């Protein structure tokens, strides 16, 4: 079992790494302009954009009249609210990407859910479990 030594410090006390950590400039940043696949799909659907990536998605709107399977009626107005649910493992990066997306789209509201969401410790525990099998 791996146990952290509470009294130990992994941050160096001098040198360029120490200065970077103390200043908060560790060179780690999130990409702000690139949307992940789940966000691109949401954007295509919520804005009613025609795209080969989303043209085959099923469309359910109780306000629209029922049509045949071949001609599913679509609302022409963009949506203001959406629910994104990932079956299987969701992650915080997808969630944060959707949060950033809605910040740039005033009036849009997105609810994110998934059937499993692991924090770092749970993820490592799962990887170790599969490694030991």
N, C-alpha and C positions, 0 to 999 in steps of 0.2 A: 504494500500500500504506500502511496506517495503522500507524505504529509509535509505541509509547508513549515519552514522554520520561522516562527513568528518574529523572533528577534533579529533575523537576518535582513539585509537590504540588498536588493539586486540592482539598485540605481548607483552608478559610480559617483564618487564624491568630487571628481575633477575631470577636466578634459572636455572635448567637444560634445560627447554624449550627455554629460552632466549639464552643460549649458543649454543644450536643446531641450532636455526634459524640464529644466527649471523655467525656461522661457515658454514652454508649451508648443514649441515648433519641432515636432518629431517627424515631420514629413509625411504624416498620415492624414489623409483627407478623403472625404467621400466625393465621388464624381457628382456634380450638381446638374449636369446637362443630359446625361445619358439615362434614358428610361429603360427599366428592365422589361422583359417580355410581358409580365402580368400588367404592367402599367401601360405599355403600348396597346395591348389588347383592350384594356379598359378605355383608353382614349379613343380608339376606333369605335367602340360600341357606344360610349356615352355621347360622343360628338356626331354619331351617325355617319361616320366616314366609310366609304366603300373601300375595302381592302381585301385582297385574296386571303390574308391571314384570318379574317373574321367573317367572311361572307357566308360560310357554312354553319355558323353558330345558330343554335335554335333561339327563337325569339318568342317570348311569352309576354303579352300585354293584355290584361283583362279588359281594357277599355276598347281594344280593337275588335272588330267583328271577326267571327271565326271564318277561316278560309280553308281551302284544300291544303293538303300537305305540300303540294308543289308551289303554291303561291301564298306564302305566309305574309300577311300584311305587316308593313312596318310603319311606325310613326315617323314623321319627317322632322319632328322637333327634337333637339338634343335633350338628354336627360339631365336633371339636376342632382339626383341621388342614385347611388349604386351600392350593391352588396357584392364584394369579392370574397368568395369562399374557395379555399384551396383544399382539395381532398388529399390527405397525406400531410407531409411535412411542410409547414409554412416557415417563414423565417423573418427575422427582424429587419433584414435588408429590404425585402419586398415591402414590408409594412412602411419603413421609413421612406422608400421611394414613392409610395402612394401618398404619404403625408406631404412630401415635397411637391408632388403633382397637384394636390388640391390647394396648396398654398399659392400656386401660380394660376389657379382657376377659381376666381371668386364666385361664390354661390354654389359650388360643387361640393357634395358631401359623399364620402365613401366610407363604408363599414368593411373592415377586413376581418376575416375569420379563417380558421383552418382546423383540421381535425387533430393535429399535433403541432406543438410549438416547443422546441427545446431551447433551454439556455445553454451556455457554454459547458457547464459541468455535466448536464444531462447528455449533451452530445458526445462528450469525451467518454462518458460511461458507456454509452451505446456502442461507440467505435471499439472500445476495449472489449466489450462483451462479444462482438462479432469477430474480433481478432482472436480471442481465446477459444472460439468454437472449433 
